[in-house]
Amino acid sequence: MKAARFYGKEDLRIEEVPEPSPGPGQVKLRNAFAGICGSDLHFFFYPESLPFPLDEPHPLTGATLPQILGHEFSGTVVEVGEGVTDVQVGDRCAVFPLAVSCGKCAACLKGLPFSCRLMGSLGSNAEGGGLSEFTVCDASKAHVLPDGVDLRMGALVEPMAVGWHAAARSGAEPGGSALVAGAGPVGIGAWFAFKARGVEEVLVSEPSADRRALMAALGARVVDPVNEDLAAAVASLTGGDGVDVAVDAAGAGAAVSSAVAGLVPGGRLVVAALHEHTMDFQPTQLMMGETEIVGAVGYRPEEFDAVIAAMADGFYDTTGWVKEVPLEGIVDALHSLRRGVGGKTLLRLG
């Protein structure tokens, strides 16, 4: 089968590799689509910034380079292993990529496997990435898609679940208001999640004109935080009170500072983006506003299913912000995304 295997910095090769076979409790998928994630950009351009060594076998999975990338993917079950009863041949699935965690550390014991230092994910440090024609995974990781959700949409479940988890962590309630800083895939996912959860007054702050246009086409209220008055836009949205919650999906210090400043007293900011740089911050404003800042990483299996259900109910629209390229175009796509091209890129695998 064809697969995109990562060998090292800016070295990603489309190669022929053996097809996998499912073991007990596993299923084999014919992959259809796979998305390119920000972490894939880190793999390709900045592997030295990753929180785990790539040239040593993972302590739990044994995976090492070369590694098939891709953790946002969908496919159709073509074979099931011994003991599998909940998933059948022909089922169309979105794959929950978290493969392992240690189960013993403080994070795991608190039910936070994505915070485990030994966390292993398909497409990064566990065998079975989605950028291949076939993948084997545990049957429990294959979330079956209903008739109203196609495989193209199925590949978006994982990145949309990141935004869903961020919205859930915010504690936003129906009828409330929110600010989303950053209109990349996580920000788009947070915007959809807020709307699906009944939060109607949502403002998206994004300096890129291209990304603002994509969000506006979806019906979002947008603002340019560089050349426009973000504080005035927040005041206009909320009658001068400030938003109930905010999500940092930008990974920039300025986004955090402006989001905190735009919160109503007692509001909450969710940091859902990787930050490559430190920032200056005045904590007194947290004290004076009794403001909360929390983190959000990954998602829970029930949130994965909640996104699928919301997709089936018509809350997600891919018009204008999702594009497809063949697997052979992945390197060009990585360079385009590095230049800040907006929207989401899916690789066609089938």
Backbone hydrogen bonds in HBPLUS format (Angstrom, degrees):
<---DONOR---> <-ACCEPTOR-->    atom                        ^
c    i                          cat <-CA-CA->   ^        H-A-AA   ^      H-
h    n   atom  resd res      DA  || num        DHA   H-A  angle D-A-AA Bond
n    s   type  num  typ     dist DA aas  dist angle  dist       angle   num
A0017-VAL N   A0001-MET O   2.85 MM  16  5.48 159.2  1.89 157.0 162.2     1
A0133-GLU N   A0002-LYS O   3.06 MM 131  5.85 142.8  2.20 167.1 169.8     2
A0003-ALA N   A0015-GLU O   2.92 MM  12  5.52 139.8  2.09 150.9 162.1     3
A0015-GLU N   A0003-ALA O   2.88 MM  12  5.52 162.8  1.91 161.2 162.6     4
A0004-ALA N   A0131-LEU O   2.82 MM 127  5.55 160.7  1.86 168.4 170.2     5
A0069-LEU N   A0004-ALA O   3.33 MM  65  6.51 152.2  2.41 164.4 171.1     6
A0005-ARG N   A0013-ARG O   2.83 MM   8  5.35 163.5  1.85 158.4 154.7     7
A0013-ARG N   A0005-ARG O   2.91 MM   8  5.35 165.7  1.93 151.9 151.3     8
A0006-PHE N   A0067-GLN O   2.74 MM  61  5.15 171.5  1.75 142.8 142.8     9
A0067-GLN N   A0006-PHE O   3.05 MM  61  5.15 151.9  2.13 136.3 140.8    10
A0007-TYR N   A0011-ASP O   2.87 MM   4  5.48 177.2  1.87 173.4 174.1    11
A0011-ASP N   A0008-GLY O   2.87 MM   3  5.17 141.4  2.02 149.6 139.0    12
A0010-GLU N   A0044-PHE O   2.72 MM  34  4.95 152.0  1.79 145.5 153.8    13
A0026-GLN N   A0023-GLY O   3.07 MM   3  5.41 151.0  2.16 141.4 137.7    14
A0025-GLY N   A0082-GLU O   2.85 MM  57  5.92 148.7  1.95 146.8 156.6    15
A0139-ALA N   A0025-GLY O   2.91 MM 114  5.92 174.3  1.92 149.2 147.4    16
A0081-GLY N   A0026-GLN O   2.72 MM  55  5.10 156.8  1.77 169.4 161.1    17
A0027-VAL N   A0137-CYS O   2.89 MM 110  5.74 158.8  1.93 167.0 172.7    18
A0137-CYS N   A0027-VAL O   3.10 MM 110  5.74 155.4  2.16 156.3 163.9    19
A0028-LYS N   A0079-GLU O   2.81 MM  51  5.09 164.1  1.84 155.3 154.6    20
A0078-VAL N   A0028-LYS O   2.84 MM  50  5.79 166.9  1.86 157.6 161.6    21
A0029-LEU N   A0135-THR O   2.79 MM 106  5.30 168.7  1.80 161.4 165.1    22
A0135-THR N   A0029-LEU O   3.07 MM 106  5.30 148.3  2.18 137.9 146.8    23
A0030-ARG N   A0076-THR O   2.79 MM  46  5.23 163.0  1.82 149.0 151.6    24
A0076-THR N   A0030-ARG O   3.04 MM  46  5.23 156.3  2.10 132.8 134.5    25
A0031-ASN N   A0133-GLU O   2.91 MM 102  5.35 141.0  2.07 127.8 137.6    26
A0032-ALA N   A0074-SER O   2.83 MM  42  5.76 171.4  1.84 144.6 144.3    27
A0349-LEU N   A0032-ALA O   2.80 MM 317  4.91 169.1  1.81 145.7 141.8    28
A0074-SER N   A0033-PHE O   3.05 MM  41  5.69 151.4  2.13 158.4 163.0    29
A0034-ALA N   A0347-LEU O   3.08 MM 313  5.14 143.3  2.22 134.7 145.2    30
A0347-LEU N   A0034-ALA O   2.66 MM 313  5.14 171.0  1.67 153.5 155.7    31
A0035-GLY N   A0072-GLU O   2.71 MM  37  5.13 153.4  1.78 147.6 156.7    32
A0036-ILE N   A0345-THR O   3.17 MM 309  5.99 147.4  2.29 167.1 171.4    33
A0040-ASP N   A0037-CYS O   2.95 MM   3  5.16 131.3  2.19 100.4 113.8    34
A0041-LEU N   A0037-CYS O   3.31 MM   4  6.84 143.1  2.46 142.3 152.0    35
A0041-LEU N   A0038-GLY O   3.09 MM   3  5.10 123.3  2.43  94.1 108.3    36
A0042-HIS N   A0038-GLY O   3.12 MM   4  6.56 150.6  2.21 143.5 151.3    37
A0043-PHE N   A0039-SER O   2.90 MM   4  6.23 156.4  1.96 146.0 152.2    38
A0044-PHE N   A0040-ASP O   2.98 MM   4  6.19 166.1  2.00 148.4 151.2    39
A0045-PHE N   A0041-LEU O   2.83 MM   4  5.88 174.4  1.83 159.4 161.0    40
A0046-TYR N   A0042-HIS O   2.79 MM   4  4.70 135.0  1.99 120.5 134.8    41
A0049-SER N   A0046-TYR O   2.90 MM   3  5.59 165.0  1.92 123.9 128.9    42
A0050-LEU N   A0047-PRO O   3.23 MM   3  5.52 165.8  2.25 109.8 114.2    43
A0058-HIS N   A0063-ALA O   2.92 MM   5  5.28 147.4  2.03 132.8 142.2    44
A0062-GLY N   A0058-HIS O   2.82 MM   4  4.55 145.9  1.94 125.6 134.1    45
A0131-LEU N   A0069-LEU O   2.90 MM  62  5.67 158.8  1.95 154.1 150.9    46
A0130-GLY N   A0070-GLY O   2.68 MM  60  4.43 171.2  1.69 123.1 126.2    47
A0095-VAL N   A0073-PHE O   3.20 MM  22  6.12 167.6  2.22 169.0 165.6    48
A0075-GLY N   A0093-CYS O   3.01 MM  18  5.55 154.0  2.08 150.2 157.8    49
A0093-CYS N   A0075-GLY O   2.81 MM  18  5.55 171.8  1.81 172.0 174.8    50
A0077-VAL N   A0091-ASP O   2.86 MM  14  5.43 165.4  1.88 160.1 163.5    51
A0090-GLY N   A0077-VAL O   2.83 MM  13  5.22 163.2  1.86 138.1 142.9    52
A0084-VAL N   A0081-GLY O   3.31 MM   3  5.96 159.1  2.35 139.9 138.7    53
A0091-ASP N   A0088-GLN O   3.02 MM   3  5.67 164.6  2.04 140.1 141.9    54
A0145-LEU N   A0092-ARG O   2.72 MM  53  5.61 171.1  1.73 157.1 156.6    55
A0094-ALA N   A0143-HIS O   2.91 MM  49  5.24 158.4  1.96 146.8 149.1    56
A0143-HIS N   A0094-ALA O   2.86 MM  49  5.24 159.6  1.90 168.4 163.1    57
A0096-PHE N   A0141-LYS O   2.79 MM  45  4.83 169.4  1.81 149.1 152.4    58
A0122-LEU N   A0097-PRO O   2.92 MM  25  5.10 166.8  1.94 146.3 146.7    59
A0099-ALA N   A0120-GLY O   2.78 MM  21  5.52 145.6  1.90 144.9 155.5    60
A0100-VAL N   A0120-GLY O   3.10 MM  20  5.00 160.2  2.14 136.6 139.6    61
A0120-GLY N   A0100-VAL O   2.84 MM  20  5.00 164.1  1.86 141.4 141.9    62
A0109-LEU N   A0105-CYS O   2.94 MM   4  6.15 165.3  1.96 157.6 162.2    63
A0110-LYS N   A0106-ALA O   3.04 MM   4  6.16 130.1  2.30 137.6 149.6    64
A0110-LYS N   A0107-ALA O   3.14 MM   3  5.17 134.9  2.35  96.3 108.8    65
A0112-LEU N   A0107-ALA O   2.79 MM   5  4.95 159.5  1.83 147.1 145.6    66
A0111-GLY N   A0108-CYS O   2.93 MM   3  5.03 159.8  1.97 109.0 113.2    67
A0115-SER N   A0112-LEU O   2.96 MM   3  5.56 156.2  2.02 118.3 126.0    68
A0116-CYS N   A0113-PRO O   3.08 MM   3  5.12 162.7  2.11 105.4 110.5    69
A0119-MET N   A0116-CYS O   3.12 MM   3  5.16 160.2  2.16 112.2 111.8    70
A0124-SER N   A0121-SER O   3.13 MM   3  5.63 146.5  2.25 139.6 135.5    71
A0125-ASN N   A0121-SER O   3.16 MM   4  5.62 144.4  2.29 145.6 156.0    72
A0141-LYS N   A0138-ASP O   2.92 MM   3  5.49 157.2  1.97 116.9 124.2    73
A0142-ALA N   A0139-ALA O   3.14 MM   3  5.38 161.3  2.18 109.2 115.0    74
A0149-VAL N   A0146-PRO O   3.08 MM   3  5.69 169.1  2.10 124.6 126.6    75
A0154-GLY N   A0150-ASP O   2.85 MM   4  6.11 145.3  1.97 141.8 153.3    76
A0155-ALA N   A0151-LEU O   3.13 MM   4  6.37 138.2  2.32 142.0 148.5    77
A0156-LEU N   A0153-MET O   2.87 MM   3  5.25 149.9  1.96 109.9 119.9    78
A0157-VAL N   A0154-GLY O   3.22 MM   3  5.34 161.9  2.25 104.5 110.1    79
A0160-MET N   A0156-LEU O   2.99 MM   4  6.00 159.2  2.04 153.8 160.6    80
A0161-ALA N   A0157-VAL O   2.78 MM   4  5.86 138.0  1.95 146.8 158.5    81
A0161-ALA N   A0158-GLU O   3.11 MM   3  5.07 125.8  2.41  95.7 110.0    82
A0162-VAL N   A0158-GLU O   3.29 MM   4  6.67 138.0  2.47 145.4 155.4    83
A0162-VAL N   A0159-PRO O   3.23 MM   3  5.24 132.0  2.48  94.4 106.4    84
A0164-TRP N   A0160-MET O   2.89 MM   4  6.16 148.1  1.99 142.3 152.5    85
A0165-HIS N   A0161-ALA O   2.88 MM   4  6.02 159.2  1.93 145.2 149.5    86
A0166-ALA N   A0162-VAL O   3.11 MM   4  6.38 154.2  2.18 143.1 150.2    87
A0167-ALA N   A0163-GLY O   2.97 MM   4  6.24 158.2  2.02 147.7 153.2    88
A0168-ALA N   A0164-TRP O   2.86 MM   4  6.14 153.3  1.93 148.5 156.7    89
A0169-ARG N   A0165-HIS O   2.84 MM   4  6.07 156.1  1.90 148.9 155.2    90
A0170-SER N   A0166-ALA O   3.12 MM   4  6.34 130.6  2.38 137.9 150.3    91
A0170-SER N   A0167-ALA O   3.20 MM   3  5.13 134.1  2.43  92.1 104.6    92
A0171-GLY N   A0168-ALA O   3.15 MM   3  5.59 148.4  2.25 108.9 117.0    93
A0176-GLY N   A0173-GLU O   2.93 MM   3  5.52 148.7  2.03 146.9 147.8    94
A0175-GLY N   A0198-GLY O   2.84 MM  23  6.14 159.7  1.88 143.6 142.2    95
A0245-VAL N   A0177-SER O   3.37 MM  68  6.70 148.3  2.47 140.5 149.4    96
A0178-ALA N   A0201-GLU O   2.88 MM  23  6.39 150.7  1.97 156.3 162.0    97
A0203-LEU N   A0178-ALA O   2.95 MM  25  6.39 159.7  1.99 153.4 157.8    98
A0179-LEU N   A0245-VAL O   3.04 MM  66  6.51 142.2  2.19 136.7 148.1    99
A0247-VAL N   A0179-LEU O   2.86 MM  68  6.36 148.7  1.96 157.4 167.8   100
A0180-VAL N   A0203-LEU O   2.82 MM  23  6.21 163.2  1.85 162.5 167.4   101
A0205-SER N   A0180-VAL O   2.82 MM  25  6.13 163.2  1.84 157.4 163.0   102
A0181-ALA N   A0247-VAL O   2.90 MM  66  6.08 176.1  1.90 173.5 174.8   103
A0249-ALA N   A0181-ALA O   2.77 MM  68  5.50 148.4  1.87 148.8 159.4   104
A0182-GLY N   A0205-SER O   2.78 MM  23  5.90 161.4  1.82 163.7 170.1   105
A0188-ILE N   A0184-GLY O   2.81 MM   4  6.06 162.4  1.84 163.0 169.1   106
A0189-GLY N   A0185-PRO O   2.85 MM   4  6.00 156.3  1.90 142.7 149.6   107
A0190-ALA N   A0186-VAL O   2.84 MM   4  6.13 150.6  1.93 147.2 155.3   108
A0191-TRP N   A0187-GLY O   2.94 MM   4  6.19 157.8  1.99 149.4 155.1   109
A0192-PHE N   A0188-ILE O   2.99 MM   4  6.31 166.6  2.01 156.2 158.7   110
A0193-ALA N   A0189-GLY O   2.92 MM   4  6.05 158.0  1.97 144.4 151.3   111
A0194-PHE N   A0190-ALA O   2.88 MM   4  6.11 160.2  1.91 153.6 157.7   112
A0195-LYS N   A0191-TRP O   3.11 MM   4  6.35 165.6  2.13 150.9 154.7   113
A0196-ALA N   A0192-PHE O   2.89 MM   4  6.14 159.7  1.93 152.9 158.8   114
A0197-ARG N   A0193-ALA O   2.92 MM   4  6.07 137.7  2.11 143.0 154.5   115
A0197-ARG N   A0194-PHE O   3.12 MM   3  5.04 126.5  2.42  92.9 107.1   116
A0199-VAL N   A0194-PHE O   2.86 MM   5  5.05 161.5  1.89 154.3 148.1   117
A0198-GLY N   A0195-LYS O   3.15 MM   3  5.24 162.5  2.18 107.5 110.3   118
A0204-VAL N   A0221-ARG O   2.87 MM  17  6.16 164.0  1.90 159.2 164.7   119
A0223-VAL N   A0204-VAL O   2.95 MM  19  6.32 137.0  2.14 160.4 161.6   120
A0206-GLU N   A0223-VAL O   3.07 MM  17  6.40 163.8  2.09 169.0 174.1   121
A0212-ARG N   A0208-SER O   2.93 MM   4  6.16 157.2  1.98 150.9 158.0   122
A0213-ALA N   A0209-ALA O   2.96 MM   4  6.10 155.3  2.02 144.6 150.9   123
A0214-LEU N   A0210-ASP O   3.12 MM   4  6.45 152.1  2.20 144.2 151.4   124
A0215-MET N   A0211-ARG O   3.05 MM   4  6.32 160.8  2.09 150.4 154.7   125
A0216-ALA N   A0212-ARG O   2.82 MM   4  6.02 163.1  1.85 154.6 159.8   126
A0217-ALA N   A0213-ALA O   2.98 MM   4  6.10 151.7  2.06 144.3 151.3   127
A0218-LEU N   A0215-MET O   3.00 MM   3  5.15 134.1  2.22  99.5 112.4   128
A0220-ALA N   A0215-MET O   3.03 MM   5  5.38 160.9  2.06 145.2 139.3   129
A0219-GLY N   A0216-ALA O   2.94 MM   3  5.02 149.4  2.04 101.4 111.4   130
A0228-GLU N   A0224-ASP O   2.93 MM   4  5.32 133.5  2.15 147.0 153.9   131
A0233-ALA N   A0229-ASP O   3.05 MM   4  6.36 150.0  2.15 145.8 154.5   132
A0234-VAL N   A0230-LEU O   2.92 MM   4  6.23 157.0  1.97 155.0 160.8   133
A0235-ALA N   A0231-ALA O   2.94 MM   4  6.15 159.7  1.98 145.3 151.4   134
A0236-SER N   A0232-ALA O   2.87 MM   4  6.06 152.8  1.95 144.6 152.0   135
A0237-LEU N   A0233-ALA O   3.02 MM   4  6.23 150.5  2.11 142.6 150.2   136
A0238-THR N   A0234-VAL O   3.05 MM   4  6.23 147.8  2.16 148.6 156.8   137
A0239-GLY N   A0235-ALA O   2.89 MM   4  5.49 110.0  2.39 146.4 155.8   138
A0240-GLY N   A0235-ALA O   2.80 MM   5  4.00 141.4  1.95 124.5 129.1   139
A0241-ASP N   A0238-THR O   3.34 MM   3  5.46 170.0  2.35 106.3 109.0   140
A0243-VAL N   A0262-GLY O   2.91 MM  19  6.26 142.6  2.05 159.9 157.2   141
A0264-VAL N   A0243-VAL O   2.79 MM  21  5.37 158.4  1.84 147.3 143.8   142
A0268-ARG N   A0244-ASP O   3.31 MM  24  6.87 150.2  2.41 143.1 150.1   143
A0246-ALA N   A0268-ARG O   2.97 MM  22  6.44 142.3  2.11 154.3 157.8   144
A0270-VAL N   A0246-ALA O   2.84 MM  24  6.20 157.1  1.89 148.7 155.7   145
A0248-ASP N   A0270-VAL O   2.78 MM  22  6.08 167.8  1.79 160.7 164.4   146
A0272-ALA N   A0248-ASP O   2.99 MM  24  5.68 157.6  2.04 143.6 150.6   147
A0255-ALA N   A0252-ALA O   3.03 MM   3  5.35 127.1  2.32 104.0 117.4   148
A0256-VAL N   A0252-ALA O   3.29 MM   4  6.74 151.5  2.38 149.6 157.1   149
A0257-SER N   A0253-GLY O   3.02 MM   4  6.32 170.1  2.03 159.9 161.4   150
A0258-SER N   A0254-ALA O   3.00 MM   4  6.06 168.3  2.01 148.0 151.5   151
A0259-ALA N   A0255-ALA O   2.97 MM   4  5.93 148.9  2.07 138.4 147.4   152
A0260-VAL N   A0256-VAL O   2.98 MM   4  6.20 165.6  2.00 157.4 160.1   153
A0261-ALA N   A0257-SER O   3.07 MM   4  6.27 160.0  2.11 145.9 151.8   154
A0262-GLY N   A0258-SER O   3.07 MM   4  6.20 130.0  2.33 135.0 147.1   155
A0262-GLY N   A0259-ALA O   3.08 MM   3  5.10 133.1  2.31  95.6 108.6   156
A0263-LEU N   A0260-VAL O   3.22 MM   3  5.44 168.3  2.24 110.5 114.1   157
A0267-GLY N   A0264-VAL O   2.83 MM   3  5.20 137.0  2.01 150.7 147.1   158
A0266-GLY N   A0289-GLY O   2.78 MM  23  6.02 144.4  1.90 166.4 176.4   159
A0292-GLU N   A0267-GLY O   3.03 MM  25  6.41 163.8  2.06 154.8 160.0   160
A0269-LEU N   A0292-GLU O   2.84 MM  23  6.20 161.7  1.88 151.7 155.7   161
A0294-VAL N   A0269-LEU O   2.89 MM  25  6.33 161.2  1.93 164.4 170.7   162
A0271-VAL N   A0294-VAL O   2.80 MM  23  6.21 165.3  1.82 160.4 163.9   163
A0296-ALA N   A0271-VAL O   3.07 MM  25  6.13 136.0  2.27 158.3 147.8   164
A0285-GLN N   A0282-GLN O   3.43 MM   3  6.44 155.7  2.49 126.0 127.6   165
A0286-LEU N   A0283-PRO O   2.88 MM   3  5.34 138.6  2.05 111.6 123.3   166
A0287-MET N   A0283-PRO O   3.33 MM   4  6.80 154.1  2.41 149.6 156.4   167
A0288-MET N   A0284-THR O   2.89 MM   4  6.18 166.6  1.90 161.5 164.3   168
A0289-GLY N   A0285-GLN O   3.16 MM   4  6.05 148.0  2.27 132.3 139.8   169
A0290-GLU N   A0286-LEU O   2.88 MM   4  5.55 110.7  2.37 138.4 153.0   170
A0291-THR N   A0286-LEU O   3.00 MM   5  4.73 153.0  2.07 133.4 139.9   171
A0290-GLU N   A0287-MET O   3.33 MM   3  5.11 155.2  2.39  96.9 104.1   172
A0303-GLU N   A0300-ARG O   2.86 MM   3  5.13 130.6  2.11 105.8 120.2   173
A0304-PHE N   A0300-ARG O   3.02 MM   4  6.42 149.3  2.11 154.4 164.1   174
A0305-ASP N   A0301-PRO O   3.09 MM   4  6.46 156.8  2.15 148.0 153.1   175
A0306-ALA N   A0302-GLU O   2.92 MM   4  6.09 140.2  2.08 131.2 142.7   176
A0307-VAL N   A0303-GLU O   2.98 MM   4  6.23 152.8  2.06 147.9 152.8   177
A0308-ILE N   A0304-PHE O   3.19 MM   4  6.55 159.5  2.24 144.8 150.2   178
A0309-ALA N   A0305-ASP O   2.91 MM   4  6.17 157.0  1.96 148.4 154.6   179
A0310-ALA N   A0306-ALA O   2.90 MM   4  6.14 154.4  1.97 145.1 152.2   180
A0311-MET N   A0307-VAL O   2.84 MM   4  6.10 150.5  1.93 150.9 159.3   181
A0312-ALA N   A0308-ILE O   2.96 MM   4  6.25 155.2  2.02 146.1 152.7   182
A0313-ASP N   A0309-ALA O   3.00 MM   4  6.27 136.3  2.19 139.2 151.3   183
A0315-PHE N   A0310-ALA O   3.05 MM   5  5.58 168.6  2.07 157.6 153.9   184
A0314-GLY N   A0311-MET O   3.01 MM   3  5.16 161.1  2.05 107.0 112.2   185
A0344-LYS N   A0321-TRP O   2.58 MM  23  5.98 157.2  1.63 164.8 173.3   186
A0323-LYS N   A0344-LYS O   2.89 MM  21  6.32 160.9  1.93 167.0 173.5   187
A0346-LEU N   A0323-LYS O   2.83 MM  23  6.14 165.8  1.85 163.0 168.0   188
A0325-VAL N   A0346-LEU O   2.95 MM  21  6.40 151.2  2.04 162.0 170.2   189
A0348-ARG N   A0325-VAL O   2.85 MM  23  6.03 157.1  1.90 147.4 154.4   190
A0329-GLY N   A0326-PRO O   2.85 MM   3  5.45 158.9  1.89 119.5 126.6   191
A0330-ILE N   A0327-LEU O   3.15 MM   3  5.60 153.4  2.23 125.4 123.7   192
A0333-ALA N   A0329-GLY O   3.03 MM   4  6.21 154.1  2.10 149.7 157.9   193
A0334-LEU N   A0330-ILE O   2.86 MM   4  6.13 150.8  1.94 150.9 158.4   194
A0335-HIS N   A0331-VAL O   3.11 MM   4  6.43 157.9  2.16 150.6 155.6   195
A0336-SER N   A0332-ASP O   2.98 MM   4  6.26 152.6  2.06 145.9 153.9   196
A0337-LEU N   A0333-ALA O   2.92 MM   4  6.16 162.0  1.96 152.6 156.8   197
A0338-ARG N   A0334-LEU O   2.96 MM   4  6.16 146.7  2.07 142.0 151.5   198
A0339-ARG N   A0335-HIS O   3.19 MM   4  6.46 138.0  2.38 138.2 148.0   199
A0339-ARG N   A0336-SER O   3.07 MM   3  5.19 129.3  2.34  96.8 110.1   200
A0341-VAL N   A0336-SER O   3.33 MM   5  5.89 165.3  2.36 144.4 143.4   201
A0340-GLY N   A0337-LEU O   2.98 MM   3  5.12 158.5  2.03 105.8 111.4   202
